[in-house]
Amino acid sequence: MKAEATLDVHTLGQDDAARFRVHFWSRPKPGVAWNLDAWILDNVSSVRDALSWADANSRGRPYELFVETTGNLSDAYLVRVAGANPN
């Protein structure tokens, strides 16, 4: 990872009520494919709130947390902010 300080504050826009997706993963037994339990979180005020919801609902399952960059379900672009795909 590389970090650089910046004074640039120009953005294309900002949304204070973001949409997140949570992908919970579970595997019935070793050697069997992972099952996906996908959720949409709407009007989330912070990534911390989304992480708290995911932690509270994970039931010990690994998960991925994504933020959507568009509002359309059919063409949403997801940016992973936490977790990993176990596949």
C-alpha positions as CSV (number, residue, x, y, z in Angstrom):
1,M,0.0,0.0,0.0
2,K,1.2,3.5,-0.8
3,A,-0.2,6.6,1.1
4,E,0.2,10.2,0.0
5,A,-1.0,13.4,1.5
6,T,-3.3,15.5,-0.7
7,L,-4.9,18.9,-0.7
8,D,-7.2,18.0,-3.6
9,V,-10.8,18.2,-2.5
10,H,-12.4,18.0,-5.9
11,T,-15.0,15.3,-6.3
12,L,-17.7,14.3,-8.8
13,G,-20.3,14.1,-6.0
14,Q,-21.1,12.9,-2.6
15,D,-23.9,10.8,-1.1
16,D,-24.5,10.9,2.6
17,A,-26.9,7.9,2.5
18,A,-25.0,5.2,0.7
19,R,-26.1,1.7,-0.4
20,F,-24.0,-1.2,0.7
21,R,-24.1,-4.9,-0.1
22,V,-23.1,-7.6,2.3
23,H,-22.2,-11.1,1.0
24,F,-22.2,-13.7,3.8
25,W,-20.5,-17.0,3.0
26,S,-21.2,-20.4,4.5
27,R,-20.0,-23.9,3.6
28,P,-22.0,-26.9,4.8
29,K,-18.8,-29.0,5.1
30,P,-15.2,-28.9,3.9
31,G,-14.9,-29.7,0.2
32,V,-18.4,-28.4,-0.6
33,A,-19.0,-25.1,-2.5
34,W,-19.6,-22.0,-0.5
35,N,-23.2,-20.7,-0.3
36,L,-23.9,-17.0,-0.7
37,D,-26.4,-15.1,1.4
38,A,-26.6,-11.6,-0.1
39,W,-28.1,-8.5,1.5
40,I,-28.6,-4.8,0.5
41,L,-28.3,-2.1,3.1
42,D,-30.0,1.2,2.0
43,N,-29.6,4.7,3.4
44,V,-26.5,3.8,5.5
45,S,-25.0,6.9,7.0
46,S,-21.4,5.4,7.5
47,V,-19.2,2.5,6.7
48,R,-19.0,1.9,10.5
49,D,-22.8,1.4,10.6
50,A,-22.6,-1.1,7.7
51,L,-19.8,-3.0,9.4
52,S,-21.7,-3.1,12.6
53,W,-24.7,-4.5,10.9
54,A,-22.6,-7.1,9.1
55,D,-20.8,-8.1,12.3
56,A,-24.1,-8.4,14.2
57,N,-25.7,-10.6,11.5
58,S,-22.7,-12.7,10.4
59,R,-23.4,-15.6,12.9
60,G,-19.7,-16.4,12.6
61,R,-19.7,-16.5,8.8
62,P,-17.1,-14.8,6.7
63,Y,-18.4,-11.8,4.7
64,E,-17.6,-9.2,2.2
65,L,-18.8,-5.6,2.5
66,F,-19.2,-3.5,-0.7
67,V,-20.3,0.0,-1.4
68,E,-22.3,0.6,-4.6
69,T,-21.2,3.4,-6.8
70,T,-24.5,3.7,-8.6
71,G,-28.1,3.5,-7.6
72,N,-29.3,1.0,-10.3
73,L,-29.4,-2.7,-9.3
74,S,-28.9,-3.8,-12.9
75,D,-25.6,-1.9,-13.5
76,A,-24.2,-1.3,-10.0
77,Y,-20.4,-1.2,-9.6
78,L,-19.3,-2.6,-6.3
79,V,-16.2,-1.6,-4.4
80,R,-15.1,-4.0,-1.7
81,V,-14.4,-2.2,1.6
82,A,-14.0,-5.2,3.9
83,G,-13.6,-9.0,3.8
84,A,-12.7,-11.4,1.1
85,N,-14.3,-14.0,-1.2
86,P,-13.5,-17.4,0.2
87,N,-13.8,-19.1,-3.2
